[in-house]
Amino acid sequence: MNQEIVMTIQSSLIPSQEQQQQQQQQKQLHGTVAQEEQQLQLGTVQQGGGSTESESHNQRKISLIPLVFLIYFEVAGGPYGSEKVVRAAGPLFTLLGFLIFPLAWGIPESLVTAELAAAFPGNGGFVLWADHAFGPLAASLLGTWKYLSITINIAAYPALVADYLGGVAPAIAEPGRARTGAVIGMTLLLSLLNYAGLSVVGWGAMVLGVVSLAPFVLMTAMAVPKLRPRRWASRVEGRKKDWRLFFNTLYWNLNYWDSASTMAGEVERPGRTFPRALAAAVVLIAVSYLLPLMAAIGATDASPDAWVNGYLADAAGIIGGPWLKYWTGASAVISSIGMFEAQMSSGAFQLLGMADLGLLPTIFSQRGDRTRTPWVAITASTVITIAVSFLGFDDVIATSNFMYGLGTLLEFASFLWLRVRHPALKRPYRVPLPVPALVVMCIVPLSFLAYVCVVARWRVLAIAAGLTTLGVGWHGVMRMCRVKKLLSFNNV
């Protein structure tokens, strides 16, 4: 890929006539988003031959604080689910991982997202970026990878809630009818909550974020007198470190920085709001993992083998007593609700954006009359989530990571390609680095993505290959349906 970038730099130093045409078309597309930003947001091709329903409706926009918490729940939602990192490689590597990874991975992806979400402030996010960089096939394939990754990832949250509720109702934690019914019931209930509207989801995420973080703030404060720093350096003994599980779980806990970009058309002044929200979210997420993990590891004597999903609640009980244990367990449920709602919104608005681009039938851009939510897209996401919710937790993480990794590789390529081919494209926020430095910035996360893909098990590879083939076939079917006018599409 580096060779392609160098060749592109050599062949695209002068803006083309096509670029000038795109800049003029960008003004037409975003005139309905915000009149005060009309002169700033250039670079997107008019889709649909005019203003579509998703572009022209009147609604309340998402402001800075709700967007911060939406990103927070897209990416993390608190330290829940991080226990297996300790189990896989021990406390020392866990703390180093959660210290380094938000910087090496979160910051580059946040910078890419901030620049492109500001330059292309429409629903669909990264699908728009790939479409302008490489065309509709790349956009459709990227959309398939990312969307399936999101829906597969969503399926992990009801299962994670069941694990935490297992301390109160053991039957839910074990495979069987009780667990199956609980997982399906929670998925349906949480999907219904998403119909309330994105503004409600955004402010609800802020409330859920404060409530879910509260017991960890108390646990961290109460752990200070009991801390033994030597415990942070303890190692796994008697067995080998499971690096595959370590990196997959670490990655799963700290990815999806770009998911909120699919809702850029719903954000108030995205050119200003996205960079600020992403910067605040990086700090919030890093702190929300490191401090509770340092407290739980440093104040308890548990071996790494004891760190299974739900152990943080046990650690809170050891540090503060039974009341804090149950509060932490309840907060895990609250956090999972926030993550489910944020990612369900992201996936649904991605489908809506793809419909606006003409990559999906117009039915996916249908909104509710009162809440303006893309109800068809939410329904489709719910069905897919239930279908994959019975994979094992580790398989869910690995498959989600693999699909997301493939999509992110194409996303970073789109970012670099647009910088090289369209240097004069107006960007309300621009990463203050030249192209060679941007390539270097992307090397670390791209290397990690390559590692995640290489170490995937055969089952994950088979699932990803099947879903990728399905995505290519789906694009072909959609093209045929458009040509033969079998379904209704927005004009492109």
N, C-alpha and C positions, 0 to 999 in steps of 0.2 A: 504493500500500500504506500510506503514511503516513496518508492520509485514513481508511482503514479502521481503523487503529489508534486514531486520535483518536475515531472514532465508538464504538469498542469501549470505550474508557476511560470515555466518558460513560454507557454503558449497563450497566456491570458493576462498580460500586463496592461492591455488597453481595453477599456470598457467597450462592449459591442452595441450594435444598434438594437439587438434583442433586449439588452438590459434597459435601454432607454424606454422601450415599449413597456417592459414590465413595471418600471417605475410609474408610468402614467396609469397603468391599469390598477396598480396598488391603491391609488387615491380613490378610485371608484369603489373598490371592495370595502374599504374601511371607513367610507364616509358615514355609514350607518352605525359604526361602533362608538365614536366620540368625535364631535366636530373639532374640539380643541386639539386633538391629536392628528388631524387629517394631514398636516404637512410633515409629520414626523414618521409616519408608518408607511414605508414604501417597500415594494419588492414582491408582493403577492399577486398572482394572476386572478382576474375576476372569475369566479366560479358560478355556474348556474345561469349565466346570461342575465343576471340582475340580482336584486336583493332577495335572498331567500328568507324563509320564516325564521331560521335560526339567527340571521344577521340583523333583522329589522324589528324584532319584538321589543317591547318596552319591559324592562325588568330592573330589579335592584342589582347593582354590580357588587362584586366581592371586593372589599377593601383590604388594607394591609394586614391587620391583626388576624381576621379569619383566614386569609391566605397563608400566613405563617403556620397556623395550626393545621390547616389542610395539608401543607407540605410535611409538617411534623408527623401526621398520621399516615400520609402516603409512605414515608420512609421508615418510621420507627414506632411511634406510639408508646415509648417507654422501653425499659429493659426486658420486658416479658419476651420469652422465647430465646433469650441469649444464653440460657443455662447450659445448653449443649456445647457451646464454645468452650466453656470451662471443662466440661467432661472430656472433650476431644483432645485438648492440648494443655490443660492445666491453667492455673491462675495467671502466671507471668505472661504467657503468650496471649491470653485473653485480654489483659489490661493493655499490653502493647498493641494488640490488634485494634481495640476500640479507641486507642489514642491516635494511631497512625492512619487507620483506614479512612476516617472522616476527612482527613487532610489530603491523602493521596488519591482518594476516589471521590469523595463528596464534593470537594472544592472544584476540581476540573469539570465534573458533570454539572454542577450548579452554574459555573461560568458559561458553559455551552448553552444551558437552558435559558439563562438570563438574557444572553445576546439574541438567541433565535426566537424566544417567546416575545421579546420586545420588537423584533423586526417583522415577525409574522403573527400578529395578535389575533388570530382566529381560532375557533374551535378545531380540534384535530391535532394541534401541537406538532410533534415530531413527524406526523404523516405529511403535513404541509411542507416541512423542511426537506424531506426526502423527495417529495413530488417536484419541488423547484430545483433540486440538485440533480436528480437522476431520472425523473419521469414517473408516470403512474404505476408501472410494474414494481419499481422499487418502493414507492409509497404504499402500495397494497401489501407487499411482502413485509415491510417494516410494521405496518399496522397489524398484520396477522400475528407476527411474533410478539409484539408488545401487548396487544389485546389479550391473546391467550395467556401470556405470562401474568397479566394482571388478574384475569379471572381464575387461573390456577392458584395464584397467590391468595386471592380472597378466600378460596376454599379452606385454607389453613386456619383461618381465624375461628370459625365455629368449632373446629377440632381442638384448637388451643384453649378455647373457653371450656370445652368439655374436660380437658385435662385438669384445669384449675378447679372446676366444680367437683372433680372427682374426690377432693378432700372432704367435701360435705356429702356428696351422693356417690359413693364408690361405683355403683352400677353404670354410671355415665362414663366413667373413665375406662371401662373394659369393653372390648368388642362385643356387640350384641344388639338386640332390638332397642334397648334403652338409649344407647349411644347413637344409633342410626336415627331414631326419632328425634333426639335432641339436636343433632347436627342439621337435619332437614328443617326442623321447626325454627331453629335460630336463623338459618339462611333465609327462609321465607319472611320471617318477621323483620329482619334487618333490611331486606330488600324493600319491603313496604315503606319503611321509614325514609328511604331515599326519595320517594315520590313527593315528600314535603317541599322540595325545592332546594336549589344550591345555596341560596342565601341562608336558609335555615340550617342546612348541613354545615356551612362554614362557621356560623356563630355557635352552633351546637358543638362543633369540634373544639372551639376554644374552651367551652365549659367542661367538656369531657377531658380535655388536656389538663386543665388545672386540677380537676378532681382526681384523675388517675395518677398524677405526679405527687399529690399531697402526701401519701403514706411513705413514699421514697425520700421525700424531704425530711420527714420525721425520723425514718429509719437511719438515714445518714447522720443526722444530728445526734441521735441516741447511741450510735455505734462508736462515736469518737472516743469515749473513755475505754472502750473495749478493744480498740484496734491493736493488732500486733503486725506491724509492717512486714515482718519476716514471712508471714503467710502469703503475701502477694507474690513471693518468689518460689513458693513450693512447686514441686514438679509431679508429673504423672509417674507412678511407679508400678512395676509389675506388668506392664503392657506397653505397646507402642502407641505413639500419638496418632490419632486419626486425622491426618491433615485434610483429607477430602471433606470430612464432616466439619472440620474447623473452618475452612475457607467458605464452604457452601453456606453454613449458618451465619458466619460473619457477614458475608455478602448479602444474604437474604435480609439481615437486620438493617442493612445500611444502603439499600438500593432504592430505585424509583424516585430519584430526585427530579426527574424530568416529567413525571406523570401529571403534575398540576398544569403543565403546558397545554394539555388537551382542553383545558377550560379557559384558555387565555381570552377567548371572546366574551367571557362572563366577568372578567376582572376589570376593575376601575383603573384607568390609566396604566395599562400593563407595562409600558416602557419605563415607568418609574417604580411601580409597585413590585414587579417580579424580582429585580435585583436586590431590593431591600429585604423582601420576604425571604429569599433564598439565603442571604447572608445571616439573617437572624435565625433561620431554621438550622443552619450548620452548627452554630454555637449551642442552641437549645438541645439539639439531638446528641451532640458529643457529650455534653454535661449530663444529660439524662441517662446515658449509659455508664459513663465512667464512675461517677460518684456512688450510685447504688451498688455497683459491682465491687468497688473498692471497700465499701462498708460491709457488704455481705461476706466477702472473702476474708477481710482483715479481722472481723469480729466473731467468726465461727470457725470451728475446727473440722468442718466437713471435708472429706476427701473429694477429689474430682469426680469419682464414680457416683457420688450422691447428687451431683448436679444434673437433674433431669427437669423437664418442663414442670414448673410449679415449685421448684425449690426456693425461689426468691421469697415466696410467701412463708415457707418454713424458716428461712433465715430471718425474716422480719419477726416471726414469733419468738425465735431464740433471742433476738436483740431487744424487742420491746414487749413481748408477752402475747398471749393468744389474741387479744383484741386487735393488735397490729397485724397479726397473721391473717385474720379474717378480712380486715380492711384491705390488705394488699391483694388477697385473692379476689375480693369484690372489684377492686380497681383493675385487675387483669381483665375482667369481663368488660368493664367500662372502656378500657383501652382497645380491646378487640372490636368493640362496637364502633369506636371512632375510626379505626383502621379500615374496617369493612365499609363504612359509609363513605369515607374519603376515596377509597380505591374503586368502589362501585360507581361513584360519580365520575371519576376519571375515565373509566372504561366506557361508560355510557356516552359521555361527551366526545370521546374519541370516535365512536361509531357515528355520532351525529355529524362530526366534522368530515368523516369519510363520505357520508351521504351528501354533504354540501359540495364535496369535490367531485362527485359523480362516481366514486369508487363503490358505493353501495346504493341500493334502491332508495328512493325518497322516503319510503315508509320509516326508515331509521332516523329521519329528521323530524318525525312527528313529536310534538310536545303536548303536554297536558294543558287544558284551557286555563286553569287557574294557577297552577304552580310553575308552568313553563318547563317542566322536567321532560327529558326525552324518554317517555314511558316505554316505547317499543324497545329501545336500546337497553333499558334497565331490565325488562322482562327477558330479553335474550341472554343478558349477562347472568341473570339468576338461574336460568335453566342450565347453562354451561357450568356454573359454579357447583350446582347440586350434582351434576354428572361426574365431576372430578373430585368430589369431596371425600370419596372413600379410598383414595390413594393413601398410602402410608405417609406420615408426616415428613420423613426424610425424602421420600420420592417427590412429594409436593414441592419441597424446597429446591431439590436438585433440578427438577423439570422447569420450575418457574425461573430459576437462575439461568439455565441454559437458554431458554427462549428469550429472556430479557437480554442476555449477553449477545446473542446474535443480532437482536434489534439495535442494541447500543453500538455495536461495531459499525453498522450501517449509519446510525445517527451521527457518530463522530466523523465518519467519512463525509457525510452531507455537510457538516459544519465546516470542515476544512475545504471541501470543494467549493462551497459558496463563498468562503473568504478569498479563495484564489481566483475563481471565475468572475465574481461580482464584487470586487474590492470597493467600488463606489456606492454599493447598496447602502442606503441610509439606515442606520441602526441607532435607535434611541439610547441603547446601552451597547457598548462595544468593549470586549475584553481587551485591555490595553497592552497587547503583545503583538509582535510581528508574526508572520506565518511560520517561520522556522521555530520560534519559541512555542507557538501553539502546537506544533507537531510534537515537540518535546513534552509539553504539558499533557498531551493525550497518550504518550507512550506507556506511562505507568498503569493507568486504568485499562488501556487496551491489552497490555501484557497480562494483567490479572484476568480479564475476560477470556483471553486465550487459554489461560490455565484452567479456568472453570470448565470451559468447553472440552479440554483435553482429558480431564480426569473424570468426566461423567461416566456413569455405568452404562452398560449396553442397553438396559431398559430405558434409561433416560434418552440415550441417543436414538433408540428406535421410536420413542414417542415423538421426539423433536423432528426426526426425519419425516414421520408420517404427517405431523401437523404442518410442516413446511410444504410438503407435497400437496396437502389439502389447500394451503394458502395459494399456491401457484395455480392449482386447478380452479379454485374459487374465482381468482382474478379472470381466468379465461372464460368461465361461465358467465361472469358479470359482463364481460365485453360482448359475448354472444347475445346475451339478453338485451343489451343496449342496442346492438346493431339490428336485431330482429324485432325490437320494440316489444319484447315479452313482458318487461317490467318498466316502471317509470323511474327515470334518472334525471338529476339536474344536468342541464347542458354545460359542457366544458369548452 
